[in-house]
Amino acid sequence: MAINIENKEDKGFALGKENLKLLSIGFLIIVVGFLLMIGGNSKDPFFFNKEIFNFQRITLAPLVVLFGFVFEIYAIMKKPTEKK
């Protein structure tokens, strides 16, 4: 049983350069979202700091992270442009 290697075409990597750039942008968006969640702690363990419940940490940061993940899906699904 011989394997025919001659008819095998090298298609290359599934994602193009543009897709990889979009993936890295999406990753940076996710990192920015997680950085927006940082903070709001208290130096005194007996004091409750209400800053952890501000708009930035409760609403904005999760939306930025969610947008980053949706952007990642778009970056993967986008068809690479073909060179003519």
BELGIVEN-V842521 format. One record per residue. N is the residue number from 1. RES is the residue in three letters. SS is DSSP state (helix for helix, strand for strand, loop for the rest). OMEGA is omega in degrees with one decimal (none if undefined). Layout:
BEGIN
n->N res->RES ss->SS omega->OMEGA
n->N res->RES ss->SS omega->OMEGA
END
This chain:
BEGIN
n->1 res->MET ss->loop omega->-177.1
n->2 res->ALA ss->loop omega->177.9
n->3 res->ILE ss->loop omega->-179.4
n->4 res->ASN ss->loop omega->-177.7
n->5 res->ILE ss->loop omega->-174.3
n->6 res->GLU ss->loop omega->-176.9
n->7 res->ASN ss->loop omega->-178.1
n->8 res->LYS ss->loop omega->178.1
n->9 res->GLU ss->loop omega->176.8
n->10 res->ASP ss->loop omega->-178.1
n->11 res->LYS ss->loop omega->-179.2
n->12 res->GLY ss->loop omega->-178.4
n->13 res->PHE ss->loop omega->-175.2
n->14 res->ALA ss->loop omega->-178.1
n->15 res->LEU ss->loop omega->178.9
n->16 res->GLY ss->loop omega->180.0
n->17 res->LYS ss->helix omega->179.6
n->18 res->GLU ss->helix omega->178.0
n->19 res->ASN ss->helix omega->179.9
n->20 res->LEU ss->helix omega->176.2
n->21 res->LYS ss->helix omega->178.9
n->22 res->LEU ss->helix omega->176.7
n->23 res->LEU ss->helix omega->179.9
n->24 res->SER ss->helix omega->176.3
n->25 res->ILE ss->helix omega->178.0
n->26 res->GLY ss->helix omega->177.9
n->27 res->PHE ss->helix omega->178.4
n->28 res->LEU ss->helix omega->176.8
n->29 res->ILE ss->helix omega->178.6
n->30 res->ILE ss->helix omega->179.2
n->31 res->VAL ss->helix omega->178.3
n->32 res->VAL ss->helix omega->177.8
n->33 res->GLY ss->helix omega->178.3
n->34 res->PHE ss->helix omega->176.3
n->35 res->LEU ss->helix omega->177.0
n->36 res->LEU ss->helix omega->179.7
n->37 res->MET ss->loop omega->-175.8
n->38 res->ILE ss->loop omega->171.8
n->39 res->GLY ss->loop omega->178.4
n->40 res->GLY ss->loop omega->-180.0
n->41 res->ASN ss->loop omega->-178.3
n->42 res->SER ss->loop omega->177.9
n->43 res->LYS ss->loop omega->179.4
n->44 res->ASP ss->loop omega->-177.7
n->45 res->PRO ss->loop omega->180.0
n->46 res->PHE ss->loop omega->180.0
n->47 res->PHE ss->loop omega->179.2
n->48 res->PHE ss->loop omega->-179.8
n->49 res->ASN ss->loop omega->-178.2
n->50 res->LYS ss->helix omega->178.6
n->51 res->GLU ss->helix omega->178.8
n->52 res->ILE ss->helix omega->-179.2
n->53 res->PHE ss->helix omega->179.8
n->54 res->ASN ss->loop omega->-175.9
n->55 res->PHE ss->helix omega->-177.1
n->56 res->GLN ss->helix omega->-174.6
n->57 res->ARG ss->helix omega->-175.1
n->58 res->ILE ss->helix omega->-173.8
n->59 res->THR ss->helix omega->-172.9
n->60 res->LEU ss->helix omega->-176.4
n->61 res->ALA ss->helix omega->177.4
n->62 res->PRO ss->helix omega->177.1
n->63 res->LEU ss->helix omega->177.5
n->64 res->VAL ss->helix omega->178.5
n->65 res->VAL ss->helix omega->178.4
n->66 res->LEU ss->helix omega->176.3
n->67 res->PHE ss->helix omega->178.1
n->68 res->GLY ss->helix omega->178.9
n->69 res->PHE ss->helix omega->176.2
n->70 res->VAL ss->helix omega->177.4
n->71 res->PHE ss->helix omega->177.0
n->72 res->GLU ss->helix omega->178.4
n->73 res->ILE ss->helix omega->177.1
n->74 res->TYR ss->helix omega->-178.1
n->75 res->ALA ss->helix omega->179.2
n->76 res->ILE ss->helix omega->-174.9
n->77 res->MET ss->helix omega->-178.0
n->78 res->LYS ss->loop omega->-179.4
n->79 res->LYS ss->loop omega->-179.6
n->80 res->PRO ss->loop omega->178.6
n->81 res->THR ss->loop omega->-177.9
n->82 res->GLU ss->loop omega->176.6
n->83 res->LYS ss->loop omega->-179.6
n->84 res->LYS ss->loop omega->none
END
